[in-house]
Amino acid sequence: MHLDPLLGTTAEIVEAVRLREVSALDMAKLAIAAAEAVNPRINAFTEITAERALAEADALDTRIAAGEPVPALAGLPYAVKNLFDIEGVTTRAGSKVNRDNPPAVSDAALVARMKAAGALLVGALNMDEYAYGFTGTNEHDGDVRNPHDQSRMAGGSSAGAGAAVAAGVVPLALGSDTNGSIRVPASFCGTFGLKATYGRFSRAGAFPFVTSFDHVGPLARSARGLALLHDAIAGYDPADPVSARHPLMSCEAALEEGGDGLRIAVAGGWFRQNATSRALAAVDLAARALGVEREVELPETRKARLAAYVLTASEGGALHLDRLRERPDDFEEETRNRLIAGALVPGAWAMQAQRVRRWYREQVLALFDTVDAILTPTTPFPAPAFGTSTIEIDGATLPLEPNIGIYTQPFSFIGLPAVSVPVWLEGERMPYGVQIVTAPWREDIALRIADTLEREGVAEARVAMMEE
């Protein structure tokens, strides 16, 4: 096992705990200490749940000592975006308004499943207000800073999740993804991130944003870590009305098949536009490693993204209408303005956007008759510096935030699974994300490709070396 147990792989940590080479209690103490030491520099945590982590670890050690079966995630420290309910903790969802709510009386479904699988909850993680943002900036809880360069953004809205994993505090974290909010921080912070098929993971007990888009899922330091977590927590939950009864397969077992025999293509058209040359170079590097020569084009993606914007604004505005009426001054100005504008979207626009959604999904699904996976950039550029409002691409000056999710949003729009893998180009100080998109319910294929890229040395989640 690695000299620092926190930096071991998920499999190494679980095996070391199973063999009692390291105790779950030791793992909890190490993660708590790391969180307390690192958080002043990156502001990833809104709360460190030390008492809970220690109690969970002690109970797990007692079970293992008694000879009980060792659960799948035994001894793995993790943290969750602060929109998941944690018993005894107020679910802020990055807002000021929610701070007046009483503490949650029970855990969110995925938190409960993580506990049952033996994982140790270290804390709640910082995020954009009500998950409406891609930057990880927050006026109420402070901005999340990128562990690889603290002058840069961590990405959002699951900013704390990306930062905590990249900083080596926890090997796993849970975030949410409405338009890219797992994959963007994975790209900016250099971790692996999985947005599973819509309905694969239960959202029960997670504060919503856009119900018809919202996904929840993991970030990790490896493709195998994502696979292990997928297998432990995926599955039907009657408490989530969109939870699917679709059959499950073991993603961890699927990794043994590797990437051989898969039909993979690079996305052209929209997905080669408005990106820096280096972001495209990261995709091309991954494609060469996989022997990919084919290019496909997803039709009318620009229109699909515009429709996604309409629905995000409309559903988000409707969700927060009462809060906007009662406490408008307690919202961040930009979030408030977006939500008010969304609440005013005409119903006819939303209906037309749903028609575009259905059409676009049909067109994209047809591509998977001839390919198994599609590669795109995750984000069109690496993590920007704080204070950046525009980005220069191909001689054009573009607004920053609306362009961060141009490659992730189309797939949230139609609920397809996608994995972001971190690629470090020679001479670059910051990572680039490469996105692997597959047909519905084929998370196993995306993870096989991610694992292949990792084994080939193309994808790597580097733990940040932060100076004191």
N, C-alpha and C positions, 0 to 999 in steps of 0.2 A: 504494500500500500504506500501511497505518497507520504513523504515525511510530514506534511501538513495534512491531517485527515480531511479538513474542509476542502482541500483542492484535489482530493481523489475523485475518480469517476463515480457515478451513481452506483454502478455494480460493485466497485471496490469498497465503497462505504457500507453498503448493505451486507456484503460478504464479511467484512471485518466485524460488523456488529453481530452477525450470525455466529461467527466463530469466537466471539467475545474477546477479540484482539483489541477492540476499543469499545467502550460502553456507549449506549445511547445517551447516558447522562453526560459523558465527556463531549459527545458531539454537540449536545445542546449548549453546554457551557462555552465551547469554542465559538459557536455561531453567535451566541449572545455577546460575547466579548468582542467578536469581529464587528458586529452591528454597532455596538456602542463606540468602538474606536473609529470606525470609518464614517459613520453617519454625519458627524459634524462637517465632513468635507464634501459629501455628495448629497445629503439630505434625501435619501431614498425612503426612510421610514418615517411614518407619522406616529407609530407606536411600536415599542419593542415588548413583546408578550413573554417576558422572561419567566414569570411564575408558571404560566401555562406550559411553556416548552420544557421546563424542568420536571413538572409533574407528569407530562406525557412520557418523557424519557425514563423517569423512574419506574413508571408502570410497565413500560416496554421491557426494561431490564429485568424486572421481576418475572414477567411472562417467559422471557428467554431462559432465565435461570431455572425456571420450573419445568423446562423441557417442552413448552408449548411451541407450535409451529411458528416460524419466523415470517412475519408478513412481508409483502413485496417491497415496501418502501421503508423497511425497518431502519430507524436511526437517521434518516435523511432530513436535515433541516430545510425548511422552506418558509416563504413569506407570501402574503397575498395582497393584491391591490385593495385599497381601502374602499371598495364597493362590494366586497364579499362580507356578509355578516359573519362576525366572530362573537361567540357568546361572551357577554360581559363588556364588549367594546362598542362604542357608537360608530355606526357606519357613516362616515363623513361624505364619501363619494367626492372628495376634493373640494367640498363646498363649505361656506360659512353657515348657510341656512340649516343644513343637516346636523350641525354640532349641537343644536338644542334638542335633538331627538334622544330618547332614552337608549341605553345600551341594548344591543341585540340580545334576545332571550334564547337564541339557539344558533348553531352554525349553519352557514350556507351548505347546500348539498355537497359541493365539491370539497369544502373544508372537512365536512363529516367523513367523506370517503377517504380523504388523505389521512385523517386520524385513524380510521379503521385499518388502513394499509401500513400504519406504523411510522408515518412521517411526523416531524416535530415542528410545530408552528412557532416561528420566531418573532413574527410581527406583521403589522399592517403597513402597506406601502403607499407612498405619495403618488399623486396623479394630477392630470389636468382637471379643472372644475367640471363636475358632472360628465367627465370623459369626453368633453367637447373640445378637442385640441390635439395637435400632433407634436407639441414642442416640449412638454413636461414643465412648463412654467405655471406657477400658481401663486396668486396674490395672498391667499389665506395661509398656506402652509410653506411657502417659499419654493423656489425653483429646484428641480432635481438636476444635479450636475453630472456630466458624463465622466465616469471613472478614468477613461483613457486620456482625457483632457478636460479639466474642470472648468475651462473657459467656454466649453461647448455644451449644447443641448443633449439631453439623453433621449429625446424623442418621446412621443406620447400616443395615447394618453397613459399607457402602462409604463410610465417613465421610471418609477421606483423599482418595478420588477426588472426591467432591463439593467438598471444601474446596480441593483443588489447582486444579481447573478454575475455581471461583468466584474464587479469588485471582489468576487470570491467570498462574499459573506454567506451566501446560500448556493447550493448547486441547482436548485429548482425554485421557480416562483409561478404563481398563478396571476394572469392578467385577463383583460377583456379586449375584444376586437370588434368594433362596429364598422369602421372603414379602414382599418389597418393598425389598430392600436396595440396589437402584440407584435406585428411584423416590423413596424417602424422603429420602436425602441430596440428590437433585436438587431435591426440593420445598423442603427446609430451606435449602439453599445457593443456590437460584435458578439451576440449570442445566437443560439438557435431558437426559433420560435414557431409554434404550430397554431394555426387557425384551422380547426377541424371543420368538417361538414356541418352546416347549420342543423342543429338538433342532436349532434353527437354527444356533447357535454351538457349536463344539466345547469341551467341558469338560476334554479330556485335559490332564493336567498342572496342573489346578486342584484344590486341596484340597477335598474334599467336605464337605457338612453334612447335607443331606437329599436323597439321590440322586434320588428321584422328584419333587422340587420344584426342584432347583438349576438355575439359568440363569446364564450369564455374558453380559456385554455392555458397551456404552459409555455414558459421560457426555460431553457436549460443550457448547460455548457456542452452538450453533445446531442447528436441525433438519437443515440441509444437512450439518453436520459429522457428525451421526449417520448420515445417509444415505451419505455418502462412506465412513465406517468400515464400515458394514454391507456395502457392496458389495465392500470389500477383504478382509474376513475371514470372511464367512459361507460356509457350504457343508459338505458331507459330510466326515466324518473317521472312518475305520474304527477309530481308537484310542479313540473315545468310543462306548460301546455304545448310547446313545440318540440319537446323531447321525442326522439324517434325510437321505434322498436327495431330498427334495422340491425341485422345480425352483426356481431362483433367478431373480429379476427385478431390474433395476437400480432401486434406490430413488431414487438421485440423478436418474435420468432421469424417474422418476414425478413428481418435484416440479414439473416443468414443466406438468403437468396441473392443478395448483392444487386447490382444494377444491370447485370447481363440480360440481354433479350428484351429490354424495354425499348419502346418506340418513343423517343424524346425529340422535341423540336424547340427551337428558339422562337419567341414571339417577335414578329416584325411590326411594321406600321406604327401605331400609337406607342408601342412599347420600345421603339428605338428613337422616339422623338422627345425633346425637352429633357434630356438627360445629359450629364457630363460625359465626356469621352471615357473617363476612368470608370464610371458606373457601368457603361456598356462593356468596357474591357473586362470587368469582373465576370459578367455574364459569358463573354466569349471564352474566358479562361475555363470556366466551369464546363462550357459546351465542348471544348477541345478535350478536356479530361474524360468526358463521357462519350467521346466519339460522335458528337451530334453534328450533322451537316444540314438538316432540314430546317426550314423556316416556315412558320404559319402566320396568318394574319387573322386577328379577331375583329370581325366587322363592326363598324360604328361604335367603337369603344368610347369615343368622345361623347356621343349622345347618351350612352349608358351612364357615363359618369355624371353628366348633367342631370339625368333623371335621378341618380342616387343622391345628388345634392338636394333636389326638391323633396324627396322623401325623408332624408335625414332631418332637414329643417322642419318639415311639416310635423313629423311624428315627435321630434324632440320638443318643438314648441308646444304641442298639445299636452305632452307629459308634464311640463313645468308651468303651465298657464296659471294655476292657483298660486304657486310660489312667486311668479312674476308679479301678480296682482298684489300679493300681501307683503312681499319683502324685496321690492325691485332693487333697493340700494345695497342689498347684501350679496348681490351677484357681481362678479367681475364685469366691467363695462362691455368688453367684447363678447363674452358669453351671453350676457343679457340682450345685447343688440341682435345677435344671431337668433336667439330663441324667440324674441318678439317678432322678428321678420318671419321666422318659420311659422309662428302661430297665425300669421296673416296670409299664408300661401292659399290660393283658391283651391277648393276641392277638385275642380276640373283639372288643374295642373297635376295634382297627386294621382288622379285617375289615369291621366295620360302617361305619367311616369311609371305606373304599374304595368301599363301595356308595353312600354319600352322594356321594362324588366323581364317580362315574360318572353318577349321576342328575342332579347339578347341572350337569355339563358338557353333558349332553343338553339340559337346559332352556335354558341360556344360548346354546348353538349355534343353537337354534331361533329365537332372537331375530334372528340375523343373516340369516334369510330375508327380513326386512323392513327391516333397518337395516344400514348399512355400518360405523358406529362409534357408540360410546357414551361420553359424557363423565361423569366423576365428579370429586370432589376427589381429589387424591393423598393428602394427609394432612388430618386434621380440624382442624388448627391449624398456625400457623407454628412455627418453631424455638423450643423452650422454653429457658429459662435453666437453666444447670447448677444442680443441687440441687433441681430441680422433681420432685415425685413424684406430684402430682395435677393435674388440670386442671378448671376450672369451665366447664361447657357447659350452657346453658339452665337454670341454677339447680341443676344436679346436679354433685356432686364425683366425678370419675372417676379411677381410677388412670392414670398417664401412659403408661407403656410399653406395656401391653396394648392401648391404644387408638390408638397411632401407626399401626399397619398395618391398621386395620379396612377400608380401601378398596383396599389393594394385595394383601393376602393371598388374597382370593377368586379373583383371576385367575392368581396363581402356582399355586394349588391345581389349576387345570385347564389350565395351560400356554398361556394366550392371550397374544398380543402386546399390549404397552401402552407408550405414550410419556408421560412427564411433561413438561409445559412450565411455565416459570416466569412467573407473573403478578404484577405489582406494582400494588396498588390505591392510589388516591390517598390520601395522608396516612399510608401505612404505611411503616415502616422495614425490614420484612422481607418476603420474597416468599411467595407461595402457589403450590402446585402444582396444576395441572389435568391429570387423567389422560385419555388417549384410548385406548380399548380397541377392538380389531377382531377379526375372525374369524381362525382359525389361518392363518399364512403370509401375512397381509395387512399386514405391516409398512409396505408402501408407502402404504397408505391412511392409517394413523396418522401417518406422516411428512408426507404431503401436507397433512393438517389442521394439524399442528404448524407447518409452514412457512407456511401461510396465516395462522395466528394471529400468527406472527412478522412477516410482511410487513404485516399490518394494524396492527401496533404493540401488540397485546394481550399477546403473549408476548415476553419479552426476558431474556436472560442478562446481567445487569450484572456487570462485573468489580468486585470490592470495592475500595473506596478506603480502605486501612488506614493509620491514622496511626502514625507512628514512636513 
